[in-house]
Amino acid sequence: MKKSNLVTVVLLVYLAVMACIGWPHYIGEGRYGEYIGIIAITLIAIFALRYVQGKKERMRDRNRNNDPK
């Protein structure tokens, strides 16, 4: 498994756990928008990180294949 895939899975599991823990607090106070907003922004950040890591891995692989050693 590639490092970017592992990091993404770990962060998504962490988000799911934290969302479950925070559910009663936010919903009990009626702050639905804030709850959904935090989850959405976190998902955007996780997938932006995945995109950057994937691009970095592809560049590294390309440079290794073109290395004249």
All heavy atoms as a GROMACS GRO file, in nm:
protein
  557
    1MET      N    1   0.085  -0.118   0.000
    1MET     CA    2   0.000   0.000   0.000
    1MET      C    3   0.089   0.124   0.000
    1MET      O    4   0.185   0.132   0.076
    1MET     CB    5  -0.090  -0.001   0.124
    1MET     CG    6  -0.179   0.119   0.134
    1MET     SD    7  -0.287   0.117   0.278
    1MET     CE    8  -0.434   0.055   0.203
    2LYS      N    9   0.056   0.218  -0.086
    2LYS     CA   10   0.134   0.341  -0.094
    2LYS      C   11   0.113   0.426   0.032
    2LYS      O   12   0.009   0.419   0.097
    2LYS     CB   13   0.094   0.423  -0.215
    2LYS     CG   14   0.138   0.362  -0.346
    2LYS     CD   15   0.108   0.456  -0.459
    2LYS     CE   16   0.159   0.399  -0.589
    2LYS     NZ   17   0.134   0.490  -0.700
    3LYS      N   18   0.213   0.507   0.061
    3LYS     CA   19   0.208   0.591   0.180
    3LYS      C   20   0.090   0.689   0.175
    3LYS      O   21   0.023   0.709   0.277
    3LYS     CB   22   0.339   0.668   0.193
    3LYS     CG   23   0.348   0.753   0.316
    3LYS     CD   24   0.483   0.824   0.325
    3LYS     CE   25   0.488   0.914   0.445
    3LYS     NZ   26   0.614   0.987   0.453
    4SER      N   27   0.062   0.745   0.059
    4SER     CA   28  -0.048   0.842   0.049
    4SER      C   29  -0.182   0.776   0.077
    4SER      O   30  -0.270   0.837   0.138
    4SER     CB   31  -0.049   0.909  -0.088
    4SER     OG   32  -0.070   0.814  -0.190
    5ASN      N   33  -0.198   0.650   0.035
    5ASN     CA   34  -0.323   0.578   0.063
    5ASN      C   35  -0.337   0.550   0.212
    5ASN      O   36  -0.446   0.565   0.268
    5ASN     CB   37  -0.328   0.446  -0.014
    5ASN     CG   38  -0.339   0.467  -0.162
    5ASN    OD1   39  -0.379   0.573  -0.208
    5ASN    ND2   40  -0.302   0.367  -0.239
    6LEU      N   41  -0.229   0.509   0.275
    6LEU     CA   42  -0.231   0.479   0.418
    6LEU      C   43  -0.264   0.603   0.501
    6LEU      O   44  -0.348   0.600   0.591
    6LEU     CB   45  -0.098   0.420   0.462
    6LEU     CG   46  -0.086   0.383   0.609
    6LEU    CD1   47  -0.185   0.273   0.644
    6LEU    CD2   48   0.055   0.339   0.642
    7VAL      N   49  -0.201   0.715   0.468
    7VAL     CA   50  -0.225   0.840   0.540
    7VAL      C   51  -0.371   0.883   0.523
    7VAL      O   52  -0.437   0.925   0.619
    7VAL     CB   53  -0.128   0.951   0.492
    7VAL    CG1   54  -0.168   1.086   0.547
    7VAL    CG2   55   0.014   0.917   0.532
    8THR      N   56  -0.423   0.870   0.402
    8THR     CA   57  -0.563   0.909   0.376
    8THR      C   58  -0.659   0.823   0.457
    8THR      O   59  -0.753   0.875   0.519
    8THR     CB   60  -0.594   0.896   0.226
    8THR    OG1   61  -0.505   0.979   0.154
    8THR    CG2   62  -0.737   0.937   0.196
    9VAL      N   63  -0.636   0.693   0.460
    9VAL     CA   64  -0.724   0.603   0.535
    9VAL      C   65  -0.719   0.635   0.684
    9VAL      O   66  -0.823   0.642   0.751
    9VAL     CB   67  -0.687   0.455   0.508
    9VAL    CG1   68  -0.757   0.362   0.605
    9VAL    CG2   69  -0.720   0.417   0.365
   10VAL      N   70  -0.599   0.656   0.737
   10VAL     CA   71  -0.585   0.688   0.880
   10VAL      C   72  -0.657   0.818   0.913
   10VAL      O   73  -0.729   0.827   1.014
   10VAL     CB   74  -0.436   0.695   0.919
   10VAL    CG1   75  -0.418   0.754   1.057
   10VAL    CG2   76  -0.373   0.556   0.912
   11LEU      N   77  -0.642   0.920   0.830
   11LEU     CA   78  -0.709   1.048   0.855
   11LEU      C   79  -0.861   1.036   0.844
   11LEU      O   80  -0.934   1.100   0.921
   11LEU     CB   81  -0.656   1.155   0.760
   11LEU     CG   82  -0.514   1.204   0.790
   11LEU    CD1   83  -0.466   1.298   0.680
   11LEU    CD2   84  -0.506   1.271   0.925
   12LEU      N   85  -0.910   0.956   0.751
   12LEU     CA   86  -1.055   0.938   0.738
   12LEU      C   87  -1.112   0.862   0.858
   12LEU      O   88  -1.221   0.896   0.906
   12LEU     CB   89  -1.088   0.865   0.608
   12LEU     CG   90  -1.071   0.947   0.480
   12LEU    CD1   91  -1.089   0.859   0.357
   12LEU    CD2   92  -1.167   1.064   0.477
   13VAL      N   93  -1.039   0.763   0.908
   13VAL     CA   94  -1.084   0.692   1.029
   13VAL      C   95  -1.085   0.787   1.148
   13VAL      O   96  -1.180   0.788   1.227
   13VAL     CB   97  -0.995   0.568   1.055
   13VAL    CG1   98  -1.020   0.510   1.193
   13VAL    CG2   99  -1.015   0.464   0.947
   14TYR      N  100  -0.980   0.869   1.159
   14TYR     CA  101  -0.973   0.967   1.268
   14TYR      C  102  -1.092   1.064   1.260
   14TYR      O  103  -1.155   1.093   1.361
   14TYR     CB  104  -0.841   1.042   1.260
   14TYR     CG  105  -0.830   1.155   1.360
   14TYR    CD1  106  -0.803   1.130   1.494
   14TYR    CD2  107  -0.847   1.287   1.320
   14TYR    CE1  108  -0.794   1.231   1.585
   14TYR    CE2  109  -0.838   1.391   1.411
   14TYR     CZ  110  -0.810   1.362   1.543
   14TYR     OH  111  -0.801   1.464   1.634
   15LEU      N  112  -1.123   1.112   1.140
   15LEU     CA  113  -1.236   1.203   1.121
   15LEU      C  114  -1.367   1.135   1.162
   15LEU      O  115  -1.450   1.197   1.229
   15LEU     CB  116  -1.244   1.250   0.977
   15LEU     CG  117  -1.365   1.336   0.940
   15LEU    CD1  118  -1.369   1.463   1.023
   15LEU    CD2  119  -1.365   1.367   0.792
   16ALA      N  120  -1.384   1.009   1.123
   16ALA     CA  121  -1.507   0.938   1.157
   16ALA      C  122  -1.522   0.923   1.309
   16ALA      O  123  -1.630   0.945   1.364
   16ALA     CB  124  -1.508   0.800   1.091
   17VAL      N  125  -1.413   0.890   1.377
   17VAL     CA  126  -1.417   0.876   1.523
   17VAL      C  127  -1.450   1.010   1.588
   17VAL      O  128  -1.535   1.019   1.677
   17VAL     CB  129  -1.285   0.817   1.576
   17VAL    CG1  130  -1.278   0.826   1.728
   17VAL    CG2  131  -1.268   0.674   1.530
   18MET      N  132  -1.383   1.114   1.544
   18MET     CA  133  -1.406   1.246   1.603
   18MET      C  134  -1.547   1.297   1.572
   18MET      O  135  -1.609   1.364   1.657
   18MET     CB  136  -1.302   1.346   1.554
   18MET     CG  137  -1.160   1.313   1.597
   18MET     SD  138  -1.142   1.284   1.774
   18MET     CE  139  -1.173   1.444   1.839
   19ALA      N  140  -1.600   1.265   1.455
   19ALA     CA  141  -1.736   1.306   1.422
   19ALA      C  142  -1.837   1.234   1.512
   19ALA      O  143  -1.936   1.295   1.555
   19ALA     CB  144  -1.765   1.276   1.275
   20CYS      N  145  -1.811   1.108   1.541
   20CYS     CA  146  -1.901   1.033   1.632
   20CYS      C  147  -1.893   1.087   1.774
   20CYS      O  148  -1.995   1.096   1.842
   20CYS     CB  149  -1.865   0.885   1.631
   20CYS     SG  150  -1.908   0.803   1.477
   21ILE      N  151  -1.775   1.123   1.817
   21ILE     CA  152  -1.758   1.178   1.952
   21ILE      C  153  -1.825   1.316   1.961
   21ILE      O  154  -1.889   1.348   2.062
   21ILE     CB  155  -1.609   1.187   1.989
   21ILE    CG1  156  -1.552   1.046   2.007
   21ILE    CG2  157  -1.589   1.270   2.115
   21ILE    CD1  158  -1.402   1.044   2.025
   22GLY      N  159  -1.814   1.397   1.857
   22GLY     CA  160  -1.868   1.532   1.860
   22GLY      C  161  -2.017   1.541   1.830
   22GLY      O  162  -2.078   1.645   1.856
   23TRP      N  163  -2.075   1.435   1.777
   23TRP     CA  164  -2.216   1.436   1.738
   23TRP      C  165  -2.309   1.485   1.848
   23TRP      O  166  -2.386   1.578   1.827
   23TRP     CB  167  -2.256   1.296   1.690
   23TRP     CG  168  -2.401   1.279   1.662
   23TRP    CD1  169  -2.494   1.226   1.745
   23TRP    CD2  170  -2.472   1.318   1.544
   23TRP    NE1  171  -2.617   1.226   1.687
   23TRP    CE2  172  -2.606   1.282   1.562
   23TRP    CE3  173  -2.434   1.378   1.425
   23TRP    CZ2  174  -2.703   1.306   1.466
   23TRP    CZ3  175  -2.530   1.400   1.330
   23TRP    CH2  176  -2.663   1.365   1.350
   24PRO      N  177  -2.307   1.425   1.968
   24PRO     CA  178  -2.402   1.469   2.071
   24PRO      C  179  -2.385   1.616   2.111
   24PRO      O  180  -2.482   1.686   2.138
   24PRO     CB  181  -2.374   1.378   2.190
   24PRO     CG  182  -2.292   1.266   2.139
   24PRO     CD  183  -2.225   1.315   2.015
   25HIS      N  184  -2.262   1.662   2.114
   25HIS     CA  185  -2.234   1.799   2.155
   25HIS      C  186  -2.294   1.900   2.058
   25HIS      O  187  -2.364   1.993   2.098
   25HIS     CB  188  -2.083   1.819   2.169
   25HIS     CG  189  -2.043   1.958   2.199
   25HIS    ND1  190  -2.065   2.017   2.322
   25HIS    CD2  191  -1.982   2.052   2.123
   25HIS    CE1  192  -2.020   2.141   2.319
   25HIS    NE2  193  -1.969   2.165   2.199
   26TYR      N  194  -2.265   1.883   1.928
   26TYR     CA  195  -2.311   1.979   1.828
   26TYR      C  196  -2.461   1.968   1.803
   26TYR      O  197  -2.530   2.068   1.791
   26TYR     CB  198  -2.236   1.961   1.696
   26TYR     CG  199  -2.096   2.017   1.701
   26TYR    CD1  200  -1.986   1.934   1.717
   26TYR    CD2  201  -2.073   2.153   1.690
   26TYR    CE1  202  -1.857   1.985   1.721
   26TYR    CE2  203  -1.946   2.205   1.695
   26TYR     CZ  204  -1.838   2.121   1.711
   26TYR     OH  205  -1.712   2.171   1.716
   27ILE      N  206  -2.511   1.848   1.793
   27ILE     CA  207  -2.653   1.829   1.763
   27ILE      C  208  -2.739   1.867   1.883
   27ILE      O  209  -2.848   1.924   1.867
   27ILE     CB  210  -2.679   1.683   1.718
   27ILE    CG1  211  -2.596   1.651   1.595
   27ILE    CG2  212  -2.827   1.658   1.693
   27ILE    CD1  213  -2.611   1.747   1.478
   28GLY      N  214  -2.690   1.838   2.003
   28GLY     CA  215  -2.764   1.875   2.124
   28GLY      C  216  -2.785   2.025   2.138
   28GLY      O  217  -2.885   2.071   2.192
   29GLU      N  218  -2.691   2.102   2.086
   29GLU     CA  219  -2.701   2.248   2.091
   29GLU      C  220  -2.763   2.305   1.964
   29GLU      O  221  -2.777   2.427   1.951
   29GLU     CB  222  -2.563   2.308   2.114
   29GLU     CG  223  -2.504   2.270   2.249
   29GLU     CD  224  -2.366   2.328   2.269
   29GLU    OE1  225  -2.320   2.408   2.185
   29GLU    OE2  226  -2.302   2.292   2.370
   30GLY      N  227  -2.797   2.220   1.868
   30GLY     CA  228  -2.860   2.265   1.744
   30GLY      C  229  -2.766   2.333   1.647
   30GLY      O  230  -2.808   2.412   1.563
   31ARG      N  231  -2.638   2.301   1.653
   31ARG     CA  232  -2.538   2.364   1.564
   31ARG      C  233  -2.506   2.270   1.448
   31ARG      O  234  -2.392   2.228   1.428
   31ARG     CB  235  -2.413   2.398   1.644
   31ARG     CG  236  -2.441   2.496   1.754
   31ARG     CD  237  -2.323   2.541   1.833
   31ARG     NE  238  -2.211   2.450   1.838
   31ARG     CZ  239  -2.114   2.460   1.927
   31ARG    NH1  240  -2.116   2.553   2.018
   31ARG    NH2  241  -2.014   2.374   1.925
   32TYR      N  242  -2.609   2.239   1.370
   32TYR     CA  243  -2.594   2.145   1.257
   32TYR      C  244  -2.497   2.199   1.152
   32TYR      O  245  -2.414   2.126   1.100
   32TYR     CB  246  -2.730   2.118   1.191
   32TYR     CG  247  -2.833   2.063   1.284
   32TYR    CD1  248  -2.934   2.144   1.336
   32TYR    CD2  249  -2.831   1.930   1.321
   32TYR    CE1  250  -3.029   2.093   1.422
   32TYR    CE2  251  -2.926   1.878   1.407
   32TYR     CZ  252  -3.025   1.960   1.457
   32TYR     OH  253  -3.118   1.910   1.543
   33GLY      N  254  -2.512   2.325   1.119
   33GLY     CA  255  -2.429   2.386   1.015
   33GLY      C  256  -2.282   2.383   1.049
   33GLY      O  257  -2.197   2.353   0.964
   34GLU      N  258  -2.250   2.412   1.172
   34GLU     CA  259  -2.110   2.411   1.216
   34GLU      C  260  -2.054   2.268   1.210
   34GLU      O  261  -1.942   2.246   1.166
   34GLU     CB  262  -2.099   2.466   1.358
   34GLU     CG  263  -1.958   2.479   1.407
   34GLU     CD  264  -1.950   2.540   1.546
   34GLU    OE1  265  -2.053   2.582   1.601
   34GLU    OE2  266  -1.839   2.545   1.600
   35TYR      N  267  -2.135   2.172   1.253
   35TYR     CA  268  -2.093   2.032   1.254
   35TYR      C  269  -2.063   1.984   1.112
   35TYR      O  270  -1.956   1.928   1.085
   35TYR     CB  271  -2.203   1.946   1.318
   35TYR     CG  272  -2.174   1.799   1.324
   35TYR    CD1  273  -2.085   1.749   1.418
   35TYR    CD2  274  -2.236   1.709   1.237
   35TYR    CE1  275  -2.059   1.613   1.426
   35TYR    CE2  276  -2.210   1.574   1.244
   35TYR     CZ  277  -2.122   1.527   1.338
   35TYR     OH  278  -2.096   1.393   1.346
   36ILE      N  279  -2.156   2.008   1.020
   36ILE     CA  280  -2.138   1.967   0.880
   36ILE      C  281  -2.022   2.044   0.816
   36ILE      O  282  -1.944   1.989   0.739
   36ILE     CB  283  -2.268   1.986   0.800
   36ILE    CG1  284  -2.380   1.901   0.858
   36ILE    CG2  285  -2.247   1.956   0.652
   36ILE    CD1  286  -2.355   1.752   0.856
   37GLY      N  287  -2.010   2.173   0.848
   37GLY     CA  288  -1.903   2.256   0.793
   37GLY      C  289  -1.765   2.208   0.833
   37GLY      O  290  -1.673   2.202   0.750
   38ILE      N  291  -1.750   2.172   0.959
   38ILE     CA  292  -1.620   2.122   1.007
   38ILE      C  293  -1.584   1.993   0.936
   38ILE      O  294  -1.470   1.974   0.893
   38ILE     CB  295  -1.623   2.102   1.160
   38ILE    CG1  296  -1.629   2.238   1.230
   38ILE    CG2  297  -1.503   2.022   1.207
   38ILE    CD1  298  -1.656   2.230   1.379
   39ILE      N  299  -1.680   1.903   0.922
   39ILE     CA  300  -1.654   1.776   0.853
   39ILE      C  301  -1.620   1.802   0.706
   39ILE      O  302  -1.525   1.743   0.653
   39ILE     CB  303  -1.775   1.681   0.867
   39ILE    CG1  304  -1.788   1.636   1.012
   39ILE    CG2  305  -1.761   1.561   0.774
   39ILE    CD1  306  -1.911   1.555   1.042
   40ALA      N  307  -1.692   1.891   0.640
   40ALA     CA  308  -1.666   1.920   0.498
   40ALA      C  309  -1.528   1.981   0.478
   40ALA      O  310  -1.454   1.940   0.388
   40ALA     CB  311  -1.773   2.014   0.444
   41ILE      N  312  -1.490   2.077   0.561
   41ILE     CA  313  -1.358   2.140   0.548
   41ILE      C  314  -1.247   2.039   0.575
   41ILE      O  315  -1.145   2.038   0.506
   41ILE     CB  316  -1.348   2.261   0.643
   41ILE    CG1  317  -1.439   2.373   0.592
   41ILE    CG2  318  -1.204   2.309   0.655
   41ILE    CD1  319  -1.456   2.488   0.688
   42THR      N  320  -1.269   1.952   0.672
   42THR     CA  321  -1.169   1.849   0.702
   42THR      C  322  -1.154   1.752   0.585
   42THR      O  323  -1.043   1.712   0.549
   42THR     CB  324  -1.206   1.773   0.830
   42THR    OG1  325  -1.223   1.868   0.937
   42THR    CG2  326  -1.099   1.674   0.868
   43LEU      N  327  -1.265   1.712   0.523
   43LEU     CA  328  -1.259   1.624   0.406
   43LEU      C  329  -1.185   1.691   0.291
   43LEU      O  330  -1.105   1.626   0.222
   43LEU     CB  331  -1.399   1.583   0.362
   43LEU     CG  332  -1.467   1.477   0.449
   43LEU    CD1  333  -1.613   1.462   0.408
   43LEU    CD2  334  -1.394   1.344   0.438
   44ILE      N  335  -1.210   1.818   0.270
   44ILE     CA  336  -1.139   1.892   0.164
   44ILE      C  337  -0.989   1.892   0.191
   44ILE      O  338  -0.908   1.868   0.102
   44ILE     CB  339  -1.194   2.035   0.150
   44ILE    CG1  340  -1.335   2.030   0.092
   44ILE    CG2  341  -1.103   2.122   0.064
   44ILE    CD1  342  -1.410   2.162   0.100
   45ALA      N  343  -0.951   1.916   0.316
   45ALA     CA  344  -0.809   1.918   0.352
   45ALA      C  345  -0.746   1.780   0.334
   45ALA      O  346  -0.633   1.769   0.283
   45ALA     CB  347  -0.793   1.965   0.496
   46ILE      N  348  -0.816   1.674   0.373
   46ILE     CA  349  -0.762   1.539   0.359
   46ILE      C  350  -0.740   1.505   0.212
   46ILE      O  351  -0.634   1.452   0.175
   46ILE     CB  352  -0.856   1.436   0.426
   46ILE    CG1  353  -0.850   1.450   0.578
   46ILE    CG2  354  -0.819   1.294   0.384
   46ILE    CD1  355  -0.954   1.368   0.653
   47PHE      N  356  -0.836   1.535   0.127
   47PHE     CA  357  -0.820   1.501  -0.015
   47PHE      C  358  -0.724   1.594  -0.087
   47PHE      O  359  -0.660   1.553  -0.184
   47PHE     CB  360  -0.956   1.490  -0.083
   47PHE     CG  361  -1.027   1.363  -0.043
   47PHE    CD1  362  -1.134   1.367   0.044
   47PHE    CD2  363  -0.983   1.241  -0.089
   47PHE    CE1  364  -1.198   1.251   0.083
   47PHE    CE2  365  -1.046   1.124  -0.051
   47PHE     CZ  366  -1.154   1.128   0.036
   48ALA      N  367  -0.708   1.717  -0.040
   48ALA     CA  368  -0.605   1.805  -0.096
   48ALA      C  369  -0.467   1.750  -0.062
   48ALA      O  370  -0.376   1.748  -0.146
   48ALA     CB  371  -0.621   1.947  -0.043
   49LEU      N  372  -0.451   1.702   0.061
   49LEU     CA  373  -0.324   1.641   0.102
   49LEU      C  374  -0.297   1.516   0.019
   49LEU      O  375  -0.185   1.493  -0.025
   49LEU     CB  376  -0.328   1.606   0.251
   49LEU     CG  377  -0.208   1.530   0.306
   49LEU    CD1  378  -0.084   1.617   0.297
   49LEU    CD2  379  -0.234   1.488   0.450
   50ARG      N  380  -0.400   1.436  -0.006
   50ARG     CA  381  -0.384   1.315  -0.087
   50ARG      C  382  -0.339   1.350  -0.228
   50ARG      O  383  -0.252   1.284  -0.285
   50ARG     CB  384  -0.514   1.237  -0.091
   50ARG     CG  385  -0.505   1.113  -0.178
   50ARG     CD  386  -0.625   1.026  -0.162
   50ARG     NE  387  -0.641   0.917  -0.254
   50ARG     CZ  388  -0.550   0.831  -0.297
   50ARG    NH1  389  -0.427   0.841  -0.257
   50ARG    NH2  390  -0.579   0.734  -0.380
   51TYR      N  391  -0.397   1.455  -0.285
   51TYR     CA  392  -0.359   1.498  -0.419
   51TYR      C  393  -0.212   1.539  -0.423
   51TYR      O  394  -0.137   1.498  -0.512
   51TYR     CB  395  -0.449   1.613  -0.465
   51TYR     CG  396  -0.407   1.675  -0.595
   51TYR    CD1  397  -0.433   1.611  -0.715
   51TYR    CD2  398  -0.340   1.796  -0.597
   51TYR    CE1  399  -0.393   1.666  -0.835
   51TYR    CE2  400  -0.299   1.852  -0.716
   51TYR     CZ  401  -0.326   1.787  -0.835
   51TYR     OH  402  -0.285   1.843  -0.954
   52VAL      N  403  -0.171   1.618  -0.326
   52VAL     CA  404  -0.032   1.667  -0.322
   52VAL      C  405   0.064   1.550  -0.300
   52VAL      O  406   0.169   1.543  -0.366
   52VAL     CB  407  -0.015   1.775  -0.213
   52VAL    CG1  408   0.130   1.808  -0.190
   52VAL    CG2  409  -0.093   1.899  -0.250
   53GLN      N  410   0.030   1.459  -0.211
   53GLN     CA  411   0.117   1.344  -0.188
   53GLN      C  412   0.128   1.256  -0.311
   53GLN      O  413   0.236   1.206  -0.343
   53GLN     CB  414   0.066   1.260  -0.070
   53GLN     CG  415   0.094   1.321   0.064
   53GLN     CD  416   0.045   1.231   0.176
   53GLN    OE1  417  -0.057   1.165   0.164
   53GLN    NE2  418   0.118   1.231   0.286
   54GLY      N  419   0.018   1.235  -0.381
   54GLY     CA  420   0.020   1.155  -0.503
   54GLY      C  421   0.106   1.219  -0.610
   54GLY      O  422   0.183   1.150  -0.679
   55LYS      N  423   0.093   1.348  -0.624
   55LYS     CA  424   0.174   1.419  -0.722
   55LYS      C  425   0.323   1.409  -0.688
   55LYS      O  426   0.407   1.388  -0.774
   55LYS     CB  427   0.130   1.565  -0.729
   55LYS     CG  428   0.188   1.642  -0.841
   55LYS     CD  429   0.119   1.774  -0.858
   55LYS     CE  430   0.169   1.840  -0.985
   55LYS     NZ  431   0.075   1.931  -1.041
   56LYS      N  432   0.354   1.422  -0.560
   56LYS     CA  433   0.493   1.411  -0.514
   56LYS      C  434   0.548   1.271  -0.540
   56LYS      O  435   0.662   1.257  -0.585
   56LYS     CB  436   0.500   1.443  -0.364
   56LYS     CG  437   0.638   1.444  -0.307
   56LYS     CD  438   0.634   1.482  -0.161
   56LYS     CE  439   0.769   1.472  -0.097
   56LYS     NZ  440   0.765   1.502   0.046
   57GLU      N  441   0.468   1.168  -0.515
   57GLU     CA  442   0.512   1.030  -0.542
   57GLU      C  443   0.536   1.007  -0.690
   57GLU      O  444   0.633   0.941  -0.728
   57GLU     CB  445   0.411   0.931  -0.488
   57GLU     CG  446   0.412   0.917  -0.338
   57GLU     CD  447   0.306   0.820  -0.286
   57GLU    OE1  448   0.225   0.769  -0.368
   57GLU    OE2  449   0.306   0.798  -0.165
   58ARG      N  450   0.448   1.059  -0.775
   58ARG     CA  451   0.466   1.044  -0.919
   58ARG      C  452   0.592   1.114  -0.966
   58ARG      O  453   0.666   1.060  -1.050
   58ARG     CB  454   0.344   1.096  -0.995
   58ARG     CG  455   0.224   1.005  -0.987
   58ARG     CD  456   0.114   1.047  -1.083
   58ARG     NE  457   0.060   1.180  -1.053
   58ARG     CZ  458  -0.035   1.205  -0.964
   58ARG    NH1  459  -0.087   1.106  -0.895
   58ARG    NH2  460  -0.078   1.328  -0.944
   59MET      N  461   0.620   1.232  -0.914
   59MET     CA  462   0.742   1.305  -0.951
   59MET      C  463   0.864   1.228  -0.905
   59MET      O  464   0.964   1.218  -0.978
   59MET     CB  465   0.741   1.445  -0.891
   59MET     CG  466   0.646   1.540  -0.960
   59MET     SD  467   0.633   1.702  -0.881
   59MET     CE  468   0.801   1.751  -0.866
   60ARG      N  469   0.859   1.171  -0.785
   60ARG     CA  470   0.972   1.094  -0.732
   60ARG      C  471   0.996   0.970  -0.819
   60ARG      O  472   1.111   0.938  -0.851
   60ARG     CB  473   0.945   1.052  -0.588
   60ARG     CG  474   1.064   0.984  -0.523
   60ARG     CD  475   1.038   0.941  -0.381
   60ARG     NE  476   0.994   1.050  -0.298
   60ARG     CZ  477   0.882   1.048  -0.224
   60ARG    NH1  478   0.804   0.943  -0.223
   60ARG    NH2  479   0.850   1.152  -0.149
   61ASP      N  480   0.890   0.901  -0.856
   61ASP     CA  481   0.904   0.783  -0.942
   61ASP      C  482   0.962   0.819  -1.078
   61ASP      O  483   1.046   0.748  -1.132
   61ASP     CB  484   0.769   0.712  -0.960
   61ASP     CG  485   0.720   0.647  -0.832
   61ASP    OD1  486   0.803   0.624  -0.740
   61ASP    OD2  487   0.598   0.618  -0.822
   62ARG      N  488   0.913   0.929  -1.134
   62ARG     CA  489   0.964   0.974  -1.264
   62ARG      C  490   1.112   1.007  -1.256
   62ARG      O  491   1.189   0.972  -1.344
   62ARG     CB  492   0.884   1.096  -1.310
   62ARG     CG  493   0.902   1.129  -1.454
   62ARG     CD  494   0.810   1.239  -1.504
   62ARG     NE  495   0.698   1.264  -1.415
   62ARG     CZ  496   0.648   1.383  -1.389
   62ARG    NH1  497   0.699   1.489  -1.448
   62ARG    NH2  498   0.547   1.398  -1.308
   63ASN      N  499   1.154   1.074  -1.148
   63ASN     CA  500   1.295   1.109  -1.133
   63ASN      C  501   1.381   0.986  -1.111
   63ASN      O  502   1.494   0.980  -1.157
   63ASN     CB  503   1.314   1.206  -1.015
   63ASN     CG  504   1.264   1.345  -1.050
   63ASN    OD1  505   1.251   1.381  -1.166
   63ASN    ND2  506   1.232   1.422  -0.946
   64ARG      N  507   1.329   0.886  -1.041
   64ARG     CA  508   1.405   0.762  -1.020
   64ARG      C  509   1.423   0.687  -1.152
   64ARG      O  510   1.527   0.625  -1.176
   64ARG     CB  511   1.335   0.672  -0.920
   64ARG     CG  512   1.353   0.717  -0.778
   64ARG     CD  513   1.289   0.622  -0.683
   64ARG     NE  514   1.300   0.672  -0.546
   64ARG     CZ  515   1.227   0.631  -0.446
   64ARG    NH1  516   1.136   0.537  -0.465
   64ARG    NH2  517   1.243   0.682  -0.325
   65ASN      N  518   1.322   0.687  -1.237
   65ASN     CA  519   1.330   0.617  -1.364
   65ASN      C  520   1.423   0.687  -1.463
   65ASN      O  521   1.482   0.622  -1.548
   65ASN     CB  522   1.191   0.602  -1.427
   65ASN     CG  523   1.103   0.508  -1.347
   65ASN    OD1  524   1.152   0.423  -1.275
   65ASN    ND2  525   0.973   0.525  -1.360
   66ASN      N  526   1.437   0.817  -1.451
   66ASN     CA  527   1.525   0.892  -1.541
   66ASN      C  528   1.666   0.908  -1.486
   66ASN      O  529   1.750   0.967  -1.552
   66ASN     CB  530   1.466   1.032  -1.566
   66ASN     CG  531   1.339   1.023  -1.649
   66ASN    OD1  532   1.318   0.929  -1.722
   66ASN    ND2  533   1.255   1.124  -1.635
   67ASP      N  534   1.692   0.855  -1.369
   67ASP     CA  535   1.824   0.867  -1.305
   67ASP      C  536   1.924   0.781  -1.382
   67ASP      O  537   1.903   0.662  -1.402
   67ASP     CB  538   1.815   0.822  -1.159
   67ASP     CG  539   1.935   0.867  -1.078
   67ASP    OD1  540   2.011   0.952  -1.126
   67ASP    OD2  541   1.949   0.816  -0.964
   68PRO      N  542   2.039   0.839  -1.426
   68PRO     CA  543   2.134   0.764  -1.510
   68PRO      C  544   2.224   0.668  -1.431
   68PRO      O  545   2.317   0.616  -1.488
   68PRO     CB  546   2.217   0.875  -1.575
   68PRO     CG  547   2.211   0.988  -1.479
   68PRO     CD  548   2.074   0.979  -1.415
   69LYS      N  549   2.199   0.641  -1.307
   69LYS     CA  550   2.288   0.554  -1.228
   69LYS      C  551   2.296   0.416  -1.283
   69LYS      O  552   2.236   0.334  -1.311
   69LYS     CB  553   2.242   0.548  -1.083
   69LYS     CG  554   2.270   0.677  -1.011
   69LYS     CD  555   2.230   0.665  -0.868
   69LYS     CE  556   2.250   0.796  -0.794
   69LYS     NZ  557   2.208   0.792  -0.660
   0.00000   0.00000   0.00000
